[in-house]
Amino acid sequence: MKLVTFTYQGLSRVGAVVDNTVVDSLGQADIPPTMLAFLAAGQPALQALQQLIDSQQQRLALSDVKLMAPIPRPGKFLGVGLNYADHIAETALAKPDYPTFFTKQSTCVIAQGEAIYVPKVSEKLDYEVELAFVIGQRCRHVSLENAHKVIAGYTLVNDVSVRDWQFRSPTWTLGKSFDTHGPMGPWIVTADEIRDPHNLNLQTWIDDDLRQSSNTQHMIFNCYEMIAYLTQAMTLEPGDVIATGTPSGVGVKMKPRGYMKAGQTVKIEIEQIGSLINPVIDEPDDFVLPL
C-alpha cells in the first residue's frame, strides 16, 4: 500500500495511491485524518483503508490532488552519518564503531515538487539520496530479531545539507535543518510490499546528470540494527522518521564541487518505492514567517 497525505479542495487527509488515483478517506470515521494518528491507530486503520481500496469507491484523480509530505511534521526526524562503505571511502574518514545519529528539525520537511532553497547565507548546498523507514508502533528496547515488526513502511528522503554550516558543529544539526532541506515522500510504501530493504538500488540526478548510484546492501548498519541501537536510549513512536545514510557521489566530494544551484532540479529514486523530484531556487527575499 502507498500511504499518502494529500490536500483536495482545501482539506488535508490520509489516503492511498492506486494506479493514477488516490483513495479518499474523507468521511471514514475509522480512518484518522492525519498520518501520525493513522499510524498510531495501527492494524485496524490499515484494514479500514484496505477495505476502502477494495470497494473501488471514493477515488480522486492523482493529478487533481496536492501530495504533501507523507508525515509533514514527524515527532522525530533522525539521520545517520557515514553509513555506506563507498561514502566512507570518498570522505577518507574512519568507519564508525556505532551509528552516528543526528537530528533534522521537522520544520525542514517539504513535499514532492516543492522548492529547495539555496540559503542566503551559503552556496554549499548538497544532496543526499536516502532510504528512510517510518516507525509504526511505540517501542523501547527492541531486539534485533523483532526490529522489522515496528516498521510501518519506507519512504524517500533527500537529506539536503549546507556543508559549511554542517561542519561548524559536531552535532551537524544546523547544517541539516535549514527550512526546505528535508524533502520527503511522495508516499510511504508499507513494509509488507518491500521484499528486502537492504537490497534496493538508489540514485540521484541533478538535471540529467547521474550523481549517485548504489544499493542499500552497502549500508554499514542496517535498518534493524539502527532500531535495536536507538531503542536502548529512547522510545520511538508512530510516525518517527529515520533516514539511513547516503552512498558516494555527493557534491562536496566532486572536483570541482557539485553543489546544487538555483535553476536545477534534483531527483532521487529508490527501487520499489519511487522517485522524489524538487526544483532548486534561491531563497526568496520575502521568505519570512510572521511573528
N, C-alpha and C positions, 0 to 999 in steps of 0.2 A: 504494500500500500504506500502511495506517495501522499504524505500528510502535508497540508499547506495552511498557512494563514493568509487570507485574502480579503480584499475590500470590494464591495459591489454596492452601488447606489448609496454610498456614504456609510455603510455598515461593515464592520470587520468581524470575521468569524473563522472557524476551523472548517476545512473541507478536505477532499481528496481528489487528486488528479487521475482521471481515467481517459486515456487517449487524448483527445483535444477538448475535453470538458472538465469542469470542476463540479463535483458532487457537493451540493449546497446543504449545510446542516441547519439553516435558518428554521426556527420553529420546532426543532427537535429537542425536547426537554432533557433527554438522556445523553445529549452530546454537548458538553460545555463549550462556550463560545471562544475561549482563549486557549492557546496551545498549552500553557502551563497547567491550567485546570484540566484540560483534556488528558494530558499525560498523567497527572496526579490521580485521575479517576480510574486509570488502569484498564484492565481487560473488558469490563462492562461497556466503557465508552468506545473502545475499539470494535467490539462486537456490534454495538448500535450503528456505528458508521459503516461497518461491513454490510449490515442488513440494508442500510440505505443505498449503498452501492449496488447490491444485488437487486433492489427494487427497480433500478433504472429510472428513478424519478428524481426530481429536483436537480436537474443538470443545467449548468450555465456554460456557455462557450468560453474556453480558456482565454480567448482574445478579448472578451468583454470584461474581464476582472483584472484587478491590480493585485499581483502577488506581492505580499510583504515578506520580510524575513520570517522564516517559519517560527522562530522564537524572537520577537522583536526586542525583548529585554530579559535575557536569561539571568537567573539568580546568580550563577557563577559562569564566567566565561574564561576558561583557562587555556593556555597554550603550553607547549613543551619545546624546549630548545635542543638543538644538536641531537636529533633523534633518527637521522638517516646516515648510514655509513658514508655515502658519497658526499653528503653535505659536510660531514666532519672532515673528510679528506680535502675539500676545496677551501675550508676555513683554516686548515692546519692546526686546529685545536685538538685537545685530548678527548678521547672518548669518555663520556661521563660514567661514573660508577652507579649513579642513581638518576632517575628522571629529573630534569631541571624545569620545574614549572614556573610560569609567570601568569599574571592576570592581565587580561584585556578588559578594560572597563566597558560595561554593557552599552553605554551611550555611543560607542563607535559602530554599532551594528547598523547596516543598511541592507537593502534587498537587491534582487536581480534588477539590472537596468538602472539603478540609482548611481549617481556620480561619486567617484572617489576624488577628494580634493587634494591638490598639491598645496600644502600649507604655506602660509605667508612666511613662516619662519625657517623653512628648509626646502631644498630641492632634492634631497636624498631620499626619494620615495621609492620603496621597493615592494615587490610582490612575493607571495609565498603560497603556493597551492598546498592545501592540507585537507586530509580526511578528518572529519570531526564526528565524534559519537555523542549521542544525546542520552542522558540518564532518564530512565523510565520509572524508577521507584526509589523511595527514600532508603538509604543504606549506609551501613558503617561496618568496618571490619569484614569486608567481603573477601572470601578466599579466591585464589586464582581459578579454581575449578568452577566456581559459581559466578564469576565476574560477568560472563556473557548474559546471564539472566537479568541483569539490571540495566542493560542497554535497550532503549526503546527503538533506536534506529540511528541512521547515519546521514550526514549532510556534508556539503562543501563549505569550506571557509577559506577566504583569501586573507591570510594573516599579514595585511599591509603594515609595513614598518617604516618609520622615519629613522634612518640609520644613525644619524649623529645624535639625535635625542635618545635613541635606544641605548647607546653605549656610554651616555653620561652617567648612567646609574646601573649598578649590578643587578637591580631588580627588573630592568627593561620596561617597566610598566608604562612610563610616559611615551616612549617611542613606539609602543604597541597600541596606544589607546586614543590617538587623535580621532576626533569626530570624522565619520565616514570611512574609517580604516578597518572596519570589520564586516565586509561583505559576507553574507551567509545565505544559503539556500540552493536552488529555489524552493526545495521541499526537503522533508525528512523521509527517507526510504526506510520502512520498518525493518527491523533486524531479521525477520524471517525471510526476507527477499534477498539478503546479501549472503551469497554462498560462503564466502570466506573474506572477511575484512582485511586479512593480511596477505591478499594476493589480488590487488586491484591496481591497474595502470592509472597513473595520474600525470597530467600535463598542464603546462601554462603557455599561452600565446600572448605576445604583445603585438597587436595588429596581426600580421601574417607570419610573424617571426616566432618559431617554436623555441622557447627558452628552457623549459623544464620538461623532462620525460623520465619517469621512473616507475617504481612499483612499491606498494606498501609492504611487500615482503622484506624490504631493506631497512625497515624500522629496527632500531636498537631495542626499544621497549615497546611491546605491542599493546593493543587497547586493553586487554585483560590484565596485563601486568601493571599498567597505569592505574586501573581501578583498584586493584589489590593494594597498591602502594598508597594512593591518595586516601583511601578509606581507613587506613591506620591512623590518619591525622584528623580527618574531617568527615562530617556527614555530607554525602551527596544527595541531591534532591531532584525530583522530576523537573526536567527542563534545563538542568545544568548542561553546559556545552563544553567539551574538552577537545580542542584541536590537537592533532597528534604529530605535528612537526612537518618540515618540508625537505624535499630532496635537493640535490645540487642544481645549479643553474640560476641562482638568484643574481639580481642586478649588481649588487655590491661587489661580487667577485668577477665580473666581466671586465675585460680590458679593451676599450675604455668602459667605464661604468655604464651599466644598462638600466639606470633608474627610469621610472615611469615619468612621462611628460604630458602636459596638457595637450589634448587633441588625440591622444592614443586611446585604444580600447584594450582592456585586459580580459582574457577568457581563461578560466580554469576548468578542467574537466576531469572527472573520475569515473572509471568504468562502473557500470551497473547503477550509477546514481544520476549522472547527467552533467550539465555544464552551467556555469555561473559567469555572466558577462556584465562588465561595468565600464562605462566611459570614464576617462580621467580628465578633469578640468581644473583650472586654477581656483583656489578658494575665493568665493565671491566677496566683494567689498562689503556687502550688506549681510554677511553671514554672522549675525549677532543675535543671540537669544534674548528675549525680553527679560528685564529684571523682575 
